[in-house]
């Protein structure tokens, strides 16, 4: 009986370890020009909505003061490069991936760093 119980516990522990390896957390450096990113429909909501539409995204936290986006994601469903590209395609630099001009043009002026 002890042997069976030990085997079941070992299997459960291995499965938990494998599951933990599939979920990763990445902190992506970005440039946020305004101080209301979390409430601005052009900034935070745009980034969060785009990322949550991407398969495998578990959580998105935007820290406008640190200019970081923390993303928890499933590595079997998406990659860090795909996440960076999603952020960049919504008008914000993501580590070394620069936002294209056409994505920047869709942002409000404050989000582009222009005076209001």
ABEGO torsion letter per residue (X at the ends): XAAAAAAAAAAAAAAAAAAAAABBBBBBBBBBABAAAAABAABAAAAAAAAAABBGBABBBBBAAAGBBBBBBBAAABBAAAAAAAAAAAGBBBEABBBBAAAAAABBAAAAGBBX
